[in-house]
Amino acid sequence: MKTIDIWLLVFPGFALLDATGPAQVFGSANDEARDALLPQPYRIHMIAPGGGPVASSCGVTVLSAPLPPAGSKLAGATLIVSGGHGIETAGGAHDPAMARWVARAAGRVARCCAVCTGAFVLARAGLLDGRRAVTHWRDAALLQSQFPAIDVHEDAIYIKDGPLYTSAGIAAGMDLALSLVEEDQGRAVGLAVAKRMVVFFKRPGGQRQFSSQLLAQADPQDVHAQLTDWLRPRLRQRIDVEQMAAACALSVRTLHRQLRQAAGLSPAQLLLRLRMEAACGLLERPGMTVKRAASQSGFGSEYNLRRAFAAQLGVVPSDYQARFG
């Protein structure tokens, strides 16, 4: 295959693994090619505005090259924008010059990708309007509120929408990079790279580390934990917000306010999330049918479950089951 240039864009305060994780995936693909006595498929470049040393959020510094002109040098290449707390600084998502460069570069490269909060850079450049995207679960609501034209999916590990790719937080950048290797060189090579790195080739589940059950454990006394504990055994029942408020001994208005403060969710959104998590867990069991999963998770019908999966995960239940069951 023709050698592909990988341009990894970093900022001061970037999350180290956002850039080095994908870099290692492509580097391991080069190692696989070298061991097979084949030409290396990737050239890896770390770039930043102005170039030079760039400190990550954990204090480790990488040496970067200046941004290349958005011309023929980027043709056919892959651009990957890292994320991290530094994305909010002058050189990050709010830098108009950076947004313009990314927008121009996206018109030249074959693939334009973002890891974690790097999605905000693509969004600021106007690249994600009308497209599906994902970011770190903590920032999904913010991305949606700041850029309502984007269809944000909270639970996906990574999403491809045309030539635009986005991934969830930090380590998910490696999942995205493995998918790019598979896209370039086929499943066998992608699997070999995953084996070499001792990571999942296809990680099971979505961003399940942010499940409502785990969040509820952070403070078992707050309204989120109380309502989660009350809802979980009742997912198959018809439940309205008045019942939820009564279970927490709160008014409906107070429940909305306190739950929004504690978890950034409305009562209806929490109920949907719990039912989605239950449905995903059921579909991952051997022998489970979509119809039974819909019933046991509280969606009632396959139609309701399909609608929820399409809206929340961007896949149908049968596809989810085929991948993770």
Number of C-alpha atoms within 10 A of each C-alpha: 10 10 12 18 19 22 26 23 25 31 28 24 22 27 27 22 22 30 27 20 19 27 24 17 24 24 19 19 25 19 18 20 16 13 11 10 9 12 15 20 22 22 15 17 16 22 23 23 20 11 16 15 15 22 19 22 16 11 13 12 15 17 13 20 16 13 17 16 11 17 12 12 13 21 17 16 22 24 25 26 28 30 33 25 15 21 25 19 13 13 18 27 24 16 16 15 14 20 22 14 16 24 20 15 24 24 16 20 22 16 21 25 26 31 33 29 33 28 30 28 26 24 21 22 23 17 20 23 16 12 15 19 29 31 32 27 22 15 18 20 17 14 21 17 12 12 17 12 15 20 19 26 23 22 25 24 28 27 22 18 12 10 13 20 24 31 29 32 25 24 19 25 30 27 23 26 23 26 20 19 21 18 12 15 14 12 15 11 18 25 19 16 26 20 12 14 14 9 14 14 19 16 13 14 18 18 18 16 12 15 15 18 17 12 16 21 12 11 13 13 10 16 22 29 22 16 20 20 14 14 19 15 9 13 19 16 13 10 14 11 17 14 12 22 19 12 13 17 11 15 14 16 11 13 23 19 15 17 19 15 13 15 16 16 18 17 23 14 11 19 24 18 18 21 23 22 20 18 23 23 16 21 23 18 13 9 9 13 15 19 15 15 24 26 17 18 25 23 24 17 16 17 12 14 24 19 16 20 19 14 14 18 21 20 15 15 25 15 10 18 19 10 13 17 18
